[in-house]
Each structure stands twice: as C-alpha cells, then as structure tokens.
Amino acid sequence: MENKNTSSQLPTALRIGNSVTTDKPTIIENFNKHFSTAGHAFHLTTPTAFNSTAPPTATRPNLPHFSFSQIHSADVLKELQNLDPYKSAGLDNLDPFFLKLSAEIIATPITSLFNLSFMSSEIPIDWKAAAVIPLFKGGDTLDPNCYRPISILPCLSKVFESQVNKQITDYFESHRTLSAMQSGFRAGHGCTSATLKVLNDIVTAIDKKHYCAAVFIDLAKAFDSVNHHILIGRLSSLGFSNDCVAWFTNYFSDRVQCVKSEGLLSGPLAVSMGVPQGSILGPTLFSVYINDVALAAGESLIHLYADDTILYTSGPSLDTVLATL
C-alpha cells in the first residue's frame, strides 16, 4: 500500500514493442495493459491440468472441513482502530484516517456487511478494483518487465481480507496443511528459519565429507500467473466447504485494475489471473497454490520462501549428486 508522502515516480520513457514513448498517459495505459496480462504468456505455454478439480469429498471421509465463521464486531473495531492513517485510500476514496476516526460508529454495520458477504458468497464489486503502482525493481528503466505491480486495494477490503486470512491460516496451521518446506508468509517462519534449515543440511553433509550441489529457482511472474481454476481446485481438495469455494470463486471474478501514478489514472482493465500483490489474502493463497511443489523434489531436498526455491542434495560422489539433482 502506497504511503501518502511517497508517490511512485513514472519513468520518463517506456518501451512499447519496438518504439519508445515519453507521453505519460500512454505510459500508464501501457503499464496497465502489461500488468493485467503479465501471467498470460505462461498460461498459454502450460498444459491444462486435467486433475485440478478436487475429487468428491465423499471419497475422503477423514478430510478436515473448513467453513467461514461469523466475524465479530469487536475484531473489526480493533482492526479499524489499528489502521495506519498515513496509507493511501483505494479507488473508492475511503480514507483510512476517516475509517479510523469513525471506527466505533461504523464497526457494527461494517461487520454486518462482511458476514452478509459470507452468506451470499458475494463480494462488493468496488472492493475488487485495485489501483496499481508500478515499482521499479532494477535493470532497464525502459522495460515494463523491470517493474513490479503493487496493488492499492480499498481499505475495507483489506480489513475484510485480514479477517478471512486469519480464519484460513488458523485452519491450515491447526491441520498442518502447508508444507514444512515453506517458510514464506507463515507465523514463526521467515528468511532466518529458511536459511538455518538449508545451511544446517549443507554443513551436516560437509561434515560427512560429502559433495553438495544446489539449484536456485526464480519463478518469473509467480504471483501474476496463478491460475484461478487450479487454485479453487486446491482449496476444494483441502476441505473448503462449497460455500467457501463459491466465495473464493466470486473473490477472483470481475476483478479490475487501473494504474495510478503522479496524479494520473489509467482506464480499468479486467484481471483474470494471479493474486493481487499488496493484498492480505494473496500471499496465503499463493502458498496454497505452490504447496505441492515439494512433492516433486524426488530424492533431492527442497525449501521455499514464497516463490524463491532451492533444490539441493549431497552425496559421496559428485557424479551421483549431479545426477540426483
């Protein structure tokens, strides 16, 4: 979420195909087109997963079951009171400073809206519209691929997502759903725990006079290329009720984004892939999406921090180690 006192600086020029433009309205429109279709190239080269739909729950009687619980106004009040008043409003222009000031008055009706969303499996359309800030990652300033899209979502949608996220993460942690090989976006895990695990495995191998080899994997456009159909299938297979699956299906439908920078706003474009970068639910849903990758490591070890992946192995013979890897 963008701070009010820091605005994203548009590049003075951007490469579009074989030409370069310096016209700012053209730059933001092309950023929006680029960001809204960033994952599509990967989708076109990926075969459709024939088993992405979960088998019927009836065939797995021991499967844990998840349904949404009613949200309490006391939790919403606390969330509203803890809002950072210096963050930017989303496209709905509801300022977090205003929501924080009026928290005691609005908490109850806002909670009713949240619970109504669960009951109807529908999310207000305004909460699915994101203002996107292009954030330069490094490299060629003319290349739109060198910018990361950061979504500024309506404040109320983030409050709502926070409540939803707490419910699903509590469920995942209590049933140990997420892979032990994933250190990203999890309480009690982080860069330090991931580094210690991998380092300890390597040092242990070296102590045995073994060879070590590793492949560091960087997934391009990881968050942008999440296939919603496959992700919904994952949630269903993890025991989410039909109502929850319907809610998440609605969460991903009819999403739009505009690029916003230096007082300029692009026109809206539909977003049919990916999880919003800057959302509360995005990282958790991405972890669910990538969760099974650890099963494909074969005889090698694997560890993940969000989409950053290391595949590594050790053994007495270098040839064997490389063959296994």
N, C-alpha and C positions, 0 to 999 in steps of 0.2 A: 504494500500500500504506500502510495507516494506521500511524503511529508509536504505540508503546505509551503514550507520555506525552502524546499528544494524542488525545482521543476526540471523535468527531463529536457536536455538540450537536443534538438533535432540536428542531424548532420547538415552541413551547408549544401551537400550534394549527395545524391544516391544513384547507384547504377540500376537501371531498369532494362533488362535484356542487354542490347549492345550499345545503348545510349546512356548518358548521364544527365540528370535533371537537377536544377537548383531551385525550382519552384516549390515552395513549402507545402501548399495544398496538395500538389501532385505527390510530394514525398510522403505525406501522411496517408493518402489514399493507397499508395503502393505498399507502404508498411502494413496497412490493414489487410490488403489482399494477400501479401506474403505470409503474415502470421496466421490468418484464418485457413490457409491451405497448406501450412508447413508440413503436416503429417501425411498429406495425401499421397505424395510420391512413394512413401514407404508402404502405404496401404495397397497401392497398385501392384507392388512387387511381392506382396505377401499372399500366399495361398490362403483361401478362406478356411478357417478351422472348422472341420466337419463335426468336431465333438465339443464345440464351445458352449452348447446348450447343456445345462445340467440334467442328469438322469432324474426320473421322478423320485421324490422324497420317500415314497412308499417302499422303494427297494433298499433303503438305508435307514432302518428303524432306529439306529443308535445315533443318528445325526443330531447334534445340538441345534436348537431352534432360536432364531432371533426375530423379535418383533419390537417395534418402537414403543417406548414407554411414554406416558404423558409427561410433558415438560411442566415444571413448577415455576410460578411467577417469581418466587424468591431467587431462583437460579438466574432467571432473565434479568431481574433487578440488579443482581450482583454484577452480571456481565455488562449491563448498560452503564453502571457506575464506574466500572473499570476501563471504559473506552478511553482511548488516547485522543484528547480534543484537538491535537495538532495534526492528526491524519486528515487526508482529503476525503471529501464526500464522493460517492459514486455518481453514476449518471442520473440517479433520482434526486440528486442535490440535497438529500437529507444529511445535514452536517452532524458528525459525531459529537461536536460541542453542544448542539441543541438537544440531541438524544440523551446525553449525559446529564444535562441540566434538568430535563423533564422526566428523568428515569422513574421517579416514584409515582408519577401520574400515568405514564404510558406502559409500564411494565405489565400490568394485568391484561389490557387489550392486546398488546403485542404477543403475550403468551397464548392468548386465545387464537390468534392468527396462526401461530406455529402449530398448535395442536389441531386446528382445522386443516392445515396442510397435510398432516399425517392421516387424518380421517378421509380426506378427499384424494390423497395421492397426487396432489397438485401444488405447484409452487407458483406464486405470483410472477407473471411474466417480467415485470420490472426488475425482479431480483436475479434474473438470468441474463441481464445485459451488463457487459463489462466495458469499462474504459481501459484501454491498454496503453501502457507506457513503453516505448522502445528503450531498452537499457543496453548500452554498448558493452560487449564482453571483451573486446580486444581484437586486433587484426586490422583488416581493411575497412576503414570508415565508410567506404562507398558500397560495401557488400551487405545487403539486408540480412544475410545469414550470420553476420557477426553481431546481431542484436538479439537480446532475449525479451520476449513479451511478458511484462508484469501486469497482471490484471488488477484493476481497482474495482472491487465489487461494491454494490450498495451496502451500507453499514449494517442494516437489519439482516441482510442475507448472511453476513459474516457472523452475526450474533446467533442466528439460527443454525448455521453450519457448525458452529462451535458446540452447540448442544447435541446435534446429531453425531458429530465426531466423537464426543465423549461416550455416548451410548455404544457406538460400534467398536471403539478401541477397547472399552471395558470388556465387551463380549469377546473380542479377539484375544486379549491378554488372558482372560479367565479360562479360555479353551485352548490356549497356546496355538492359535491358528497361524500366526505369522511365523515364517521360517526363522530358526535360531541363527541362520546365516545373514539375516538382515539387521543392520544396526541403524538404518536411517529412520528418522521420524518416530522413534519409539522412546517412551519414558525409560530412564535407566540405561539407555544405549546412546552411542554417539561416535564421533570420529575417534575418540580416545579408546573406547572399548573395541572398536573395529581394528584399530592399529595394533593394540595389545594382543588380540587374538592371532592375527596374521604373523606378527613379529615373533610371538611365542612359538608358533608352529615352525617357523623358519629356524629359529635359534635351536630348538629341540632337534631338528633334522641335522643341523650343522654339528651339534654335539655328538651325533652318531656318525660323523664323518660322511654324511650323505650329500649328494648334489641337490640343489633346489632350482626350480625354474618356475616362472610365472608369466601369465599374460594379463595385462591390464586392459580392460574393455571399456571403451567410451561409446555409449549408445547415442547416436545422433537423433536430435528431436524426440527424446524419450517421452517427455510429458505430452508433447504435441501429437504423437502418433498413437495414443491409446485408442483402441477400437472399442467403442461403447458396447457393441453387441457381445463381444468376448468378455468384457468386464462385468456386464449384467449377468452373464452365464456363470462367471466365477462367484458372484455374490449369491446366486441361487444355489450353487453347489456347496456353499459354506453354511447353508441352513437358514438363509434370509427368507422370511415369510413372503407370500405372494403380494401382500400389501406393501412390504418394504421394496420388493423388486419393482412394483408399479411406481413407487415414489421415486426411486433412483432412475427409472426409465424416463419419468417426467423431468427429473433434475437435468438430464442430458438433452432433452428435446427442446427445440426452439431457442437455443442459446444464440446470442448475438454479441458482437463486439465492435467497438469503434476505437480508433487510435486517437489519443488526446495528447497534445504537446504544444507548449508555447501559446496557449490560448486558442489553438486550432482544434477542431474536432472533425474526424472523417465521417463519412456516411456509415450506417450499420451494415455488417456482413454476417451471414449465418456461420456458426461454428459447429461442424458435425463430427469432429474428432477431438481427442485429447482431454486432459483435465486442466482446469484453469490454474495457471501459475500465479499464486497470490491468494488463492482460496484456502480455506481451512481444511476442507474435505479432500482437496486434490492430492496432497502427499500420502494420506492414508489409502485412498483409492488406488493410487499408483503402486503402493506396496502390495496391495491385494492382487493387482494385475500382474506383477512381476514375481509373485511369491513362489511359483512352481519352478522357476529357473534353476534353483538349487538342485532339483531332482535330475537335471540334465548334465550334472558335472562328472558323471561316470566315476572313475577311480581317483579323480583329482579332487582337491579341496576347493571350496568357493566361498567368497564373502562379499557382501554387498553393503554399500552405504547409499541408499536410494537407488539411482541408476548406475553409480560407479561400481564396477565389478572387477574383482581379482580372481583369476583361476590359477591355482598353483599346486605343485606337487613336489615330492622328493623321493630319492631312492639311491641305492649304492652305485648304479650305473647311469652315466649321463644319457646314453642312447635310450635306455628304458624310460628315464624321466621325460625326455622329449617326446617319445612315442606315446606315453600315457597322456601327456599334456595335449 
